[in-house]
C-alpha cells in the first residue's frame, strides 16, 4: 500500500521530534533535502551572531577573549559535540577544517606506530581523505604508503603492516555505514589504530566512539550540526592517547602556555594540544548556535525518524517511478546513514530541474542524485511532496532542456 | 616643545585619513590602541554578515556556493589583499590560520630545496613561527633542523645549508622592521628561499613583496585588516613558484577539480592549490568587510600618520613620565612598525589599570606594555588623552592594588 499525503500528515502529527522544526528559519516554498551537505540556518543563529559581533567584538574588543570566554570556545563546543558521538566531554575539540584535522590525527596516529608503513583506507569515498593521506605519504618520503582496498576486503587487509585504518563512517555518496565497532576491534587485533571521519554521521545517527574503542575521529560542523557554510570542524582523541599523540601542526594555540610566548613548543595537556592557530570566533559562535538545535533531542528518535523518512522516500519513488532510478544506497535502513542516493545517467540535469521546483538535493559525479533526510526539520509530508515534484520533472522530461546541461562550479 | 591637546586637535583637523574613522563602530569612551592585536568592528560588517547569514545562507542555502560566489571567496579576498602587500592579485589566497599557512609554505619551500637541511629564523619573535618549524623538523625526522640566530647575525648565518629563511617582518613585541629586500636578496645569493610573516605589517605599512623578490608570505586577517576575532589568514606564493610549490595539506579544496571527486590528488593551478578544507564563509564575509576599510586609502599616508602618532606618543610619554618606562621599540620611526612598546617591571598591572580607564593596549610577557597606532581610526588627540591617563595611573600608583596581580587567561 502506497502512503498517501494524508498518511504523511498523520505521521507528522504524531512525530516526537516535530518541536525541533521551529528552531530553523527555512525559506518558504523550499523542501530542503540537502542538510547533509549544508545544514539550514537556525533561528537562534542570527541573534547569537549579532551579540558576538556587536557586543563582544564591537564593544568588548580584545577584552572578550577573557570576558566573553572566546578562548575556551574550542573546548566548550567540543564538549557539546561529545554527547552526539559517544565521547567524553574532554575528548573533543572544535578547530580548523575536517581536512586539516584529518591531517593532524592521521599523522599523529601513524607516528604512534613508527615501525609500520601502511595507511589503509577505501577507494571511492569522499576524496579529501585520500588526498590528505597521499599528502602525508609524499611528505614523509614514502616511509608511509596509502593502500586502498574495497570495503568488503578491509577486514582481511588489516595486517601487521598497517599503522592506521582511516575510514569515513557513513559513505558520502551511497550513505552506507561501516561497522565501526567490528572494524576497530579488528584493527586493534593486528595492532593498528583507527581514524574515523564522522562528517556524514554526527547528528544523523547515534555514534558511539568510546563503546567502539575508537582511537581518533574527525567530523564536520556544517552538515547535520547546522553550523553554517564552512563551519569549523571537530576532532576526537581517545583519552588514552591524549598525552601521547602529537600534532604536526604545532601552532601556538596548542601550546601548554600560549601567552608565555616562550621559544620552545610544549604541547598542552589533553586534546587542547590539537589546536593550531587562532580560531574564527564568529564561525565558532554560529556553530554553537547550530549545536543548540540538538538540545533535548534524543538521538535514538533521530535515527528512527531518519529511517522512516528514507524508507518512505524509497517506497514512493519505486511506486511512482518504477525502474526509472537505480537505488545507489543500501536497501536495509540499518546499513544507511540519513541519506538516499539514486543513480541516473541524466542525474545532473534532473537534479537541476528538481531544484527549480523548490526541492533541493544535490548531485554527485558521475550520476548520483543525493537526498538527505534530516529529522530535526524534515517532515513526512515534505518527502511526499518531493517525490511528487520529482515525478513531474520526469513526466514532462523537462530535464532534457539544454539549460540544464552545463555544470555549475559547485555541484 | 611638548605638543598640547590643541595641537593634536589641529593635526586631526588636517589629517587626510580622517574620513576613514567613520568606517568603524568604536565604543564610546574607549581609546583603542590594540588594533594591532584585534582590529575593531567596521560599521559595514554588521550588515554584510546579516546579508550573508539571512539571505545567502538562510534563503539561498546550498545554492549560494554558486549564486553568492562563496566558492571564489578565497581568491577574491586574496586579490584585495594583494594591493596592500605589493603582490599580483593571483598570488594571494585567503585560507585557514596564519599558523596553518606557515606550515604549508615553510614545508613547500623546504621541499623545493631538498638537498638542504636548515630552516633559519630568529629567536624571541612571535612563537607560532618557531613552534610550527619545530613541528616540521620533528615530523621529517631531523632531515631538517631549525637554526635560530639573533637578528643582527642573520645575514652572516645565511649559507649553503639554509633551505628556507622564515622571518616575521615586523616584530610582534618591539615593532622592529626587518629589511625584507636586503635579507631576501642575501637569501637568494646563497640559494635559499624566504617565507615572510606579515601579520604585524599588512595594513600597517606599505609592503612590497614583488619588489623585494619575496618567495612566500603569510599574514593575519584579524589585526590591521579588521576581519574580526580569529579571521581567516592569507598566504602569498610568488608567481614563479606557483606551479612548483606543493602543499603538504593537500585537501579537496586545493584539487584541480574538487567536484569531480576522483581518488587521486592533483593540485589546482596557481595559488589555489594552497587551499585545504572548506573555508568558513561567515568568517570570509567579515574579512571582506574588514578589507573594505582600506578602500581609497593610500598606504603611504597610512605610514606617515603611523609614524606621526607613534612619535607623538613617545614624545609625550618621555616628557610627562621621564625615566619611568624603557622604550622597547626602535627610536627611529622608519625602523618601527605601527606600534610602540614600553618596558616596565609592573607592566601587567599597569596595563590592567590603564585598560580600566578606557585606554586599551596589551601586555606581552614578561614586561612589555604594547600600544598599537592604527591610522584609519586613531586620532592625535587619542594619543594625547591616552598618555594623560597613563600619567594618572602612574601618579597614584593604583596599579599596585592586588586586584591587578592575577594574570587573565589571555593577555
Interface residues (C-beta under 8 A of the other chain):
Chain A: X25 X27 X30 X32 X34 X37 X38 X40 X41 X45 X46 X49 X50 X53 X54 X56 X57 X58 X59 X61 X62 X63 X64 X65 X66 X70 X71 X72 X96 X97 X98 X99 X100 X103 X107 X111 X123 X124 X126 X127 X128 X130 X131 X132 X134 X135 X136 X138 X139 X140 X143 X148 X173 X222 X228 X229 X230 X231 X232 X233 X246 X247 X248 X249 X250 X251 X252 X253 X255 X259 X260 X261 X262 X263 X264 X265 X276 X277 X278 X279 X280 X281 X282 X283 X284 X286 X355 X360 X362 X364 X365 X407 X408 X409 X410 X411
Chain B: X25 X27 X30 X32 X34 X37 X38 X40 X41 X45 X46 X49 X50 X53 X54 X56 X57 X58 X59 X61 X62 X63 X64 X65 X66 X70 X71 X72 X96 X97 X98 X99 X100 X103 X107 X111 X123 X124 X126 X127 X128 X130 X131 X132 X134 X135 X136 X138 X139 X140 X141 X148 X173 X222 X228 X229 X230 X231 X232 X233 X246 X247 X248 X249 X250 X251 X252 X253 X255 X259 X260 X261 X262 X263 X264 X265 X276 X277 X278 X279 X280 X281 X282 X283 X284 X286 X355 X360 X362 X364 X365 X407 X408 X409 X410 X411
